[in-house]
Every structure is written in C-alpha cells, then in structure tokens.
Amino acid sequence: MNSTSQKVSVLEKVGYSLGDLAANLVFQTLITYLAYFYTDIYGLKNTDASIIMLAVGLVAAFVFNPIIGALADRTNSKWGKFRPWILYTAIPLGVVAFLAFTTPHFSYKGKLIYAAVTYTFLLLLYASSNLPYSALSGVLTGDMSERNSISSYRFIAVMFAQFFVQVFMLPIIEYAGHGDKAVGIEAVMGWLAIAGSVMLLITFFTTRERIIPTAEQKSTLKEDLSDLSKNKPWLIMLSLTILIFVTLAMKGGSYVYYFNNYVDKTALINFIDPIIAFLGHLGINISGSDPVATGFGLFNGGGIVFQLIGIGLSKKLADKYGKRDVYRSGLFISTIFILIFYFFPPTSVGLMFGSQILHGFFYGITVPVLWAMIADVADFSEWKTNRRATAIIFSAMMVGLKAGLSIGGALVTWILHLYGYIPKESGIDGQAIIQPESVATGARMLVSVFPSIPFLLGCGLLFFYFIDKKMEVNIESDLKARRANQK
C-alpha cells in the first residue's frame, strides 16, 4: 500500500468537511421534514407516505449502496477512486433534491408516482455521492489522530447544516412562501441545492487520496464480500448504524408533530418570549408570525449548540480512552435525556429545552466517533486480509443510514396513523384540521420511549465490538510498517 505524508492541512480538512455540509442540507431535511412534507404539505395519506419512505429507502440501503461501494472500490482514475464520484454527482444531486420537494399539481395517483420516483433518484444520487465521500476519509490519511481530527472538522460542518435546517428552515419556509409552505419549501430547496452542489465541487478540488492500494492487493467482489461476512466489527457497525439512524429519523421527524400537537402553546410562548427579547437586544431577530415554528427552532438550536460543544470534546476523549468506550458511554447518557421526555407534561417547556440541550451535548461526543470507527473497521479488514476495500466497508454505514432513515421515517407516519393522526389530504379545503387527543400521546411517545429503544440496543451491541484503544494502536502501528515496506 503506497502512501505519502499522512498529515492533512487545515485547508483540506475544511474542504473535505464542506462535502458533509452539502450532504446534510439534504439528509437533515429528510430526517426533519420528509414525513411532515408528505403528510402536511404534499398531501399524502399516512400509510402511503410510510410505504414510499420504507420501500424506496430499503431498496436504496440494500441495493444501491452495495453496488456503489463495489463500483467505487474498483474505480481507477487520475483523481483516485472516490473523488470522481463526488465530482460527477455534485450537480445532479442538487437538481433531484430540489425536485423531490416540489409539489406539482397532479392527481393523487400521479403525486404518489412522482414522490416515489423523485425519492428513488434522490437516494440513488445521495448514495453515489455520499458513500464515496465517506470512504474518502479512510484514504485521506492512515494516521489515527489525523483521522479523528478530520472527523471533528467534518461533524462541525454537519452541525452547521443541522442548525440551519432545524432552527431556521421552517420559519424561512413560512416567510418565503408568505404562509404557503409548498411555495416556501420549493424556494428554500432551490437555494440549498445550488449551495450544496458548489460545496461538493470544492470538496473535490481541495482533497487528495493518499492511501492507494498496490496492484497486488486488488481483490474480486467475491473476495470482498467473503471478507465482510467474516468481519465481526463490520457486522456490529452495520447493525449499530441501523439502530442509530432509526432513532435519529424517528425523533427528528416527530418533533414538529410534538410541538404542533403536544406542547402547550401558551407555556411555550411564555418561555420563549424572554429568549426572543434577549436575542433581539443582540441584533438577532428570530420572531415570526408562528410561535410554534419559532419555539421549534429555538428548541432544536439549543440542542445543536451543545452538540457542537460535545463534538469539540470528542477527539480528545477518543484519543485518550478509545473510540468504542467513548461512543458507548456518550450514547447511553444521551439516551437517558431522550427517555425522560415521557415524563414531561405539556406545560414543562423549560424541562423539555433543558433535556434537549443535555441530550445534544452527550450525543455530540459520539457523532465524529461513529464515522472514525468505520474507518478503523476498514483498517482492521486490511490488517487481517492484506487487502483494502474501503468503499464497500463504508457501505455498512450507508446501508445502515438508509435503512435506519427509512425504517425510522416510516415508523413516524405509521405510528401517528395508529394514534389517529389526520393528514392534510383528509381535511376540507379552507378548514383547519382538529386532531384527536390521542395524537398528543403518540407524539410524546415518538420523542421519548420509542426512539430510546434502538439507542439502548446499540449500547448493548458495543459490548461485542472488540476494537478497543489498545487494538487501535496495534493496527495503526502494524499497517504503517507494512505500508513503509511496500513503498
């Protein structure tokens, strides 16, 4: 395995992180608003939205991702294996992301077909861009400390995307559409699509692949799949990633319903008014015509700010204690602050905000570690087999991400249906829909008990993941020596 200097400049780290900023403008929108878009803006029935999100998502997870992973590992160009994929998908991904959130005036059947087709192409292009992008982190450097640093840069960018989508996007949609959310979301997604495409191009031009397999280390797809089937850490990370993104999609997609149907609006206004006034004195005006949208944004914003603080601590903790132990501890503590939402009455807005902040902080510690652990699994595979298949290893993350996103998102609309939620399509034009009282209970369960279960199962899985701090150091040392001998 040939390699050059393992140090990565700040410019390259920033350039690489912009790729995740771009991807998460799409991904965070899917987590936070796709279910809401389909039921309350686009006008699909709950069950139809669930079927589309689940069926298309599982096809993307278990068909698109393995194929893209295998193809990316076998790509050879003057730009490397993974950077060409980022270049060629940058603009198409932006275009399809915009189309997936438009609301053409079709018949109901036509709307179903349009939603299924655009969502399919969106997930195909997302896989074609983001899987090679993720794999790129495994070949930028073989230095574990540098890899942890890259992950921290990357997920600070993720948090900026999450902050924008979860804090500002709903009020901006209201403003851009002058109250018409369909018009507003089209306008916002148009600008996000342009910005995302530009950032992906910057990632392509500022990064360099340093870990390059030598000719004798090339393997067949059959050999790669055989290696994976025997790779226990990979199987654990695949399962863990599915569980993590089931929770993220479930609670992320449920908060908008939680604020609209459970949180007491008077208590919310009384709580956020002093915050809005304070921010106003600082020159930050976030007040809007809809106090629920403003409160929703502030709620998400508090969690994200403290998540950024957790991300900032992640590298030091992972370097000192090892990724596995830091991840497991952070995940468990963060779960406690999800589960506790079950006990909050609708008027306990302060406790809701406080719990969201503490959850964000402890979950933030885990965010960069997950991706760095996947890179470690690629190293473990190379260490065991003397063959490196970075993209197909990273396909575990993308399979898990898509499967978790699809299952979690579908669970939101399906569970709400079980609790009697009435979508926009079922209402009468010009009349507000009055939801049954059971919907409030469903919304509370969707942000507390239900999303806690996958996180707790993930904590249990990590007791079987044996790449601890000592093994990380051994693998890094052995691979450095092996690569030096192969120069």
C-alpha positions in Angstrom: 0.0 0.0 0.0 1.6 3.2 -1.2 1.2 6.4 0.8 2.6 9.8 1.1 2.8 12.1 4.1 -0.1 11.3 6.5 -0.6 14.9 7.6 -3.6 16.7 6.3 -3.7 20.5 6.1 -6.4 22.7 7.6 -7.5 23.8 4.1 -8.0 20.2 3.1 -9.9 19.3 6.3 -12.2 22.3 5.8 -12.6 21.4 2.1 -13.5 17.9 2.9 -15.9 18.9 5.7 -17.9 21.1 3.1 -18.9 17.8 1.5 -20.7 16.8 4.6 -22.2 20.2 5.0 -23.7 19.8 1.5 -24.9 16.3 2.1 -26.6 17.2 5.3 -28.5 20.0 3.8 -30.3 17.1 2.1 -30.0 14.5 4.9 -31.2 16.7 7.7 -34.1 17.9 5.6 -35.1 14.2 5.0 -34.9 13.5 8.8 -36.7 16.5 10.0 -39.3 17.3 7.3 -39.8 14.5 4.8 -42.7 12.9 6.8 -44.2 16.3 7.5 -43.7 17.3 3.9 -45.5 14.3 2.6 -48.5 14.4 5.0 -49.0 18.1 5.7 -47.6 19.9 2.6 -47.7 17.4 -0.3 -51.0 15.8 0.9 -50.2 12.1 1.0 -52.0 9.7 3.3 -50.0 8.5 6.3 -50.0 4.9 5.1 -48.9 5.9 1.5 -46.1 8.1 2.9 -44.9 5.2 5.1 -44.9 2.8 2.2 -42.9 5.1 -0.1 -40.4 6.0 2.6 -39.9 2.4 3.7 -39.9 0.6 0.3 -37.7 3.1 -1.5 -35.4 3.5 1.5 -34.8 -0.2 1.9 -34.1 -0.6 -1.9 -31.6 2.2 -1.6 -30.0 0.7 1.5 -29.6 -2.9 0.4 -29.3 -2.5 -3.4 -27.9 1.0 -4.3 -25.3 1.1 -1.5 -23.6 -2.3 -2.0 -23.4 -1.7 -5.8 -22.0 1.8 -5.4 -19.5 0.6 -2.8 -18.3 -2.2 -5.1 -18.0 0.1 -8.1 -16.2 2.8 -6.2 -13.6 0.4 -4.9 -12.9 -0.6 -8.5 -12.8 2.9 -9.9 -9.4 4.0 -11.1 -8.7 7.5 -12.4 -6.2 10.2 -12.3 -8.2 11.7 -9.4 -8.3 8.5 -7.4 -11.1 6.1 -6.6 -13.6 8.2 -4.7 -13.2 11.9 -5.7 -14.6 11.4 -9.3 -17.9 10.2 -7.8 -18.1 13.5 -5.8 -17.4 15.5 -9.0 -19.9 13.8 -11.3 -22.8 13.7 -8.8 -22.5 17.2 -7.4 -24.9 18.9 -9.8 -27.4 16.0 -10.4 -27.8 15.6 -6.6 -28.7 19.2 -6.2 -31.3 19.1 -9.1 -33.0 16.0 -7.8 -33.0 17.3 -4.2 -35.0 20.3 -5.4 -37.4 18.2 -7.5 -38.1 15.8 -4.5 -39.6 18.7 -2.5 -41.7 20.3 -5.3 -45.5 20.0 -5.3 -46.7 19.5 -8.9 -50.5 19.6 -9.5 -51.0 16.0 -10.3 -53.9 13.7 -9.5 -53.4 11.8 -6.2 -52.1 8.7 -8.1 -49.8 11.0 -10.1 -48.5 12.5 -6.9 -47.8 9.1 -5.5 -45.8 8.1 -8.6 -43.9 11.5 -8.6 -43.0 11.1 -4.9 -41.8 7.5 -5.4 -39.7 8.3 -8.5 -38.1 11.5 -7.1 -37.3 9.9 -3.8 -35.8 6.9 -5.5 -33.5 9.1 -7.7 -32.6 11.2 -4.7 -31.5 8.3 -2.6 -29.6 6.8 -5.6 -27.7 10.0 -6.2 -27.2 10.5 -2.4 -25.6 7.1 -2.2 -23.5 7.7 -5.3 -22.1 10.9 -3.8 -22.0 10.3 0.0 -20.7 6.7 0.1 -17.6 7.6 -1.9 -17.3 10.8 0.1 -17.4 8.8 3.4 -14.9 6.3 2.0 -12.6 9.2 1.1 -12.0 9.8 4.8 -10.4 6.4 5.0 -7.8 7.2 2.3 -7.0 10.8 3.1 -4.7 9.5 5.9 -3.7 6.4 7.8 -2.9 8.4 10.9 -5.4 7.7 13.6 -5.1 11.1 15.3 -5.4 12.9 12.0 -8.4 10.8 11.2 -10.1 11.8 14.5 -9.3 15.4 13.6 -10.9 15.1 10.2 -14.0 13.6 11.8 -14.2 16.6 14.1 -14.0 19.1 11.3 -16.5 17.1 9.3 -19.1 16.9 12.0 -18.8 20.6 12.9 -19.9 21.1 9.3 -22.7 18.6 9.9 -23.9 20.6 12.9 -24.0 23.8 10.9 -26.2 22.1 8.4 -28.4 20.6 11.1 -28.5 24.0 12.8 -29.8 25.7 9.7 -32.3 23.0 8.8 -33.7 22.5 12.3 -33.6 26.1 13.5 -34.2 28.4 10.6 -35.7 26.3 7.8 -39.3 26.2 9.0 -39.5 30.0 9.7 -37.8 30.7 6.3 -40.2 28.4 4.5 -43.1 30.3 6.1 -41.5 33.6 5.1 -40.5 32.6 1.5 -43.9 31.2 0.8 -45.9 34.1 2.5 -47.7 31.4 4.5 -47.8 28.9 1.6 -45.5 26.1 2.8 -45.5 24.4 -0.6 -44.2 27.6 -2.3 -41.8 28.2 0.5 -40.1 24.8 0.6 -39.6 24.9 -3.1 -37.8 28.2 -2.9 -35.7 27.1 0.1 -34.7 23.8 -1.5 -33.7 25.6 -4.7 -31.1 27.7 -2.9 -29.9 24.8 -0.8 -29.5 22.7 -4.0 -27.2 25.4 -5.6 -25.2 25.8 -2.4 -24.8 22.1 -1.9 -23.6 21.5 -5.4 -20.9 24.2 -5.1 -19.7 22.8 -1.8 -19.3 19.3 -3.2 -17.2 20.7 -6.1 -15.0 22.5 -3.5 -14.5 19.2 -1.7 -13.4 17.6 -5.0 -10.8 20.3 -5.8 -9.3 20.5 -2.3 -8.8 16.9 -1.3 -6.2 14.2 -2.1 -6.2 10.4 -1.8 -3.0 9.2 0.0 -3.8 5.6 0.8 -3.6 3.9 -2.6 -3.8 0.0 -2.9 -1.0 -1.5 -4.8 -1.8 -3.8 -7.8 -1.1 -7.0 -5.9 -3.7 -6.1 -3.3 -6.6 -5.9 -5.7 -9.4 -8.3 -4.9 -12.6 -9.6 -6.6 -16.0 -8.7 -5.4 -16.5 -12.2 -4.1 -13.3 -11.9 -2.0 -14.5 -8.6 -0.6 -17.9 -10.0 0.3 -16.3 -13.0 1.9 -14.0 -10.8 3.9 -17.1 -8.8 5.1 -19.0 -11.9 6.2 -16.1 -12.8 8.5 -15.6 -9.3 9.8 -17.4 -9.2 13.1 -16.7 -5.5 13.8 -18.2 -4.7 10.4 -21.3 -6.7 11.1 -21.7 -4.9 14.5 -21.2 -1.5 13.0 -23.8 -2.3 10.3 -26.3 -3.2 13.0 -25.4 -0.3 15.2 -25.7 2.2 12.4 -29.2 1.0 11.5 -30.3 1.4 15.1 -28.7 4.8 15.4 -30.5 6.2 12.4 -33.8 4.6 13.2 -33.7 6.7 16.4 -32.5 9.9 14.6 -35.2 9.6 12.0 -37.9 8.8 14.4 -37.3 11.6 16.9 -36.1 14.1 14.4 -39.2 13.6 12.2 -41.5 13.7 15.3 -40.5 16.9 16.9 -42.6 19.0 14.5 -45.7 16.9 15.4 -44.7 17.1 19.1 -44.7 20.9 19.0 -47.9 21.1 17.0 -49.9 18.6 18.9 -48.5 18.1 22.4 -46.6 21.2 23.7 -48.9 23.8 25.4 -48.7 26.9 23.2 -49.3 29.4 26.0 -46.5 27.8 28.1 -44.2 27.8 25.0 -44.9 31.5 24.3 -44.2 32.5 27.9 -40.9 30.5 27.8 -39.6 31.7 24.5 -40.6 35.4 24.8 -37.6 36.4 27.1 -35.2 34.4 24.8 -36.5 36.2 21.8 -36.2 39.6 23.6 -32.7 38.8 24.7 -31.6 37.8 21.2 -33.3 40.9 19.8 -31.0 43.0 22.1 -28.1 41.3 20.4 -29.4 42.2 17.0 -30.7 38.6 16.2 -34.4 38.7 15.2 -35.9 35.3 15.1 -39.5 36.1 16.0 -42.1 35.2 13.4 -45.9 35.0 12.9 -45.9 31.4 14.1 -44.7 31.0 17.8 -44.7 27.2 17.4 -42.2 27.4 14.5 -40.1 29.9 16.5 -40.2 27.6 19.6 -39.4 24.6 17.4 -36.4 26.4 16.0 -35.1 27.5 19.4 -35.6 24.0 20.8 -33.5 22.5 18.1 -31.0 25.3 18.2 -30.2 24.7 21.9 -29.5 21.1 21.3 -27.3 21.7 18.3 -25.2 24.4 20.0 -24.4 22.0 22.9 -23.9 19.2 20.4 -21.2 21.3 18.8 -19.5 21.5 22.3 -19.7 17.8 22.6 -18.2 17.3 19.2 -15.3 19.7 20.2 -14.5 17.3 23.1 -14.8 14.2 21.1 -11.3 13.9 19.6 -9.5 14.4 23.0 -11.7 11.8 24.6 -11.4 9.3 21.8 -7.6 9.8 21.7 -7.3 9.2 25.4 -9.9 6.4 26.1 -10.5 4.9 22.6 -13.4 5.3 20.3 -15.5 2.3 21.5 -15.7 3.2 25.1 -16.3 6.9 24.5 -19.0 6.1 22.0 -20.8 3.6 24.3 -20.8 6.0 27.3 -21.9 9.0 25.3 -24.7 7.1 23.6 -26.1 5.7 26.9 -26.2 9.0 28.7 -27.7 10.8 25.7 -30.5 8.1 25.7 -31.5 9.0 29.2 -32.3 12.5 28.1 -34.5 11.2 25.3 -36.4 8.8 27.5 -37.1 11.5 30.2 -39.4 13.3 27.7 -42.0 10.7 28.5 -42.5 12.3 31.9 -42.8 15.9 30.9 -46.4 17.4 30.9 -47.3 19.8 28.0 -46.5 22.9 30.1 -43.0 21.8 31.2 -41.3 23.7 28.3 -38.2 24.6 30.3 -37.6 20.9 31.2 -38.0 20.0 27.5 -35.5 22.5 26.4 -33.0 21.6 29.2 -33.3 17.9 28.4 -32.8 18.6 24.7 -29.6 20.6 25.5 -28.1 17.7 27.6 -29.1 15.1 25.0 -27.4 17.2 22.4 -24.2 17.6 24.4 -23.7 13.9 25.1 -24.8 12.7 21.7 -22.4 15.3 20.2 -19.5 13.4 21.8 -20.5 10.3 19.8 -21.0 11.9 16.4 -17.5 12.0 15.0 -16.6 8.8 16.6 -19.0 6.6 14.7 -17.5 7.5 11.3 -14.0 7.2 12.6 -14.9 3.7 13.9 -15.9 2.7 10.4 -12.5 3.8 9.1 -11.0 1.7 11.8 -13.0 -1.3 10.6 -11.5 -0.8 7.1 -8.1 -0.8 8.7 -9.0 -4.0 10.6 -10.0 -5.7 7.4 -6.8 -4.7 5.7 -4.8 -5.8 8.7 -6.4 -9.2 8.7 -6.6 -9.9 4.9 -3.8 -7.6 3.5 -6.4 -6.3 1.1 -8.2 -2.9 1.4 -11.8 -2.4 0.3 -12.6 1.0 1.8 -15.8 1.8 0.0 -17.5 -1.5 0.5 -16.6 -1.3 4.2 -18.1 2.2 4.3 -21.2 0.8 2.6 -22.1 -0.6 6.1 -22.5 3.0 7.2 -24.6 3.9 4.2 -26.7 0.7 4.3 -27.3 1.4 8.0 -28.0 5.1 7.3 -30.6 4.5 4.6 -32.2 1.5 6.3 -32.4 3.4 9.6 -33.7 6.6 7.9 -36.3 4.6 6.0 -37.5 2.5 9.0 -37.5 5.4 11.4 -39.2 7.8 9.0 -41.9 5.2 8.1 -42.4 4.5 11.8 -43.3 8.2 12.4 -46.1 8.3 9.9 -47.3 4.7 10.7 -47.3 5.2 14.5 -49.1 8.6 14.1 -51.7 6.8 12.0 -52.2 4.3 14.8 -52.8 7.2 17.2 -55.4 8.7 14.8 -53.4 11.4 13.1 -55.4 13.2 10.3 -53.1 14.3 7.4 -53.8 17.3 5.1 -55.2 15.2 2.4 -58.1 14.1 4.7 -59.1 17.7 5.5 -61.6 20.0 3.9 -60.2 22.9 2.0 -60.3 26.1 4.0 -60.9 24.4 7.3 -58.4 23.7 10.0 -57.9 20.0 10.9 -58.6 19.2 14.6 -56.6 16.2 15.7 -57.9 13.7 18.2 -56.5 13.8 21.7 -54.7 10.5 21.1 -52.3 12.2 18.7 -50.7 14.1 21.5 -49.9 10.9 23.3 -48.5 9.4 20.1 -46.3 12.5 19.6 -45.0 12.2 23.1 -44.2 8.5 22.7 -42.4 9.2 19.4 -39.9 11.6 21.0 -39.3 9.5 24.2 -39.9 5.8 24.6 -39.9 4.6 21.0 -36.6 6.3 19.9 -34.9 5.2 23.2 -35.2 1.5 22.4 -32.8 1.4 19.3 -30.2 3.5 21.2 -30.2 1.2 24.1 -29.9 -1.8 21.8 -26.9 -0.1 20.2 -25.2 0.3 23.6 -25.6 -3.4 24.2 -24.1 -4.2 20.8 -20.9 -2.3 21.6 -20.1 -4.8 24.3 -19.3 -7.2 21.5 -17.2 -4.8 19.5 -13.6 -5.7 20.4 -11.6 -2.9 18.7 -10.6 -1.0 21.8 -7.9 1.6 22.3 -5.1 -1.0 22.6 -6.1 -2.7 19.4 -6.4 0.7 17.5 -2.8 1.4 18.4 -1.6 -2.1 17.3 -3.4 -1.9 14.0 -2.1 1.6 13.2 1.5 0.6 14.0 1.4 -2.7 12.0 -0.2 -1.0 8.9 2.3 1.8 9.0 5.2 -0.7 9.0 3.6 -2.8 6.3 3.0 0.3 4.0 6.5 1.5 4.5 7.9 -1.8 3.4 5.7 -1.7 0.3 6.9 1.7 -1.0 
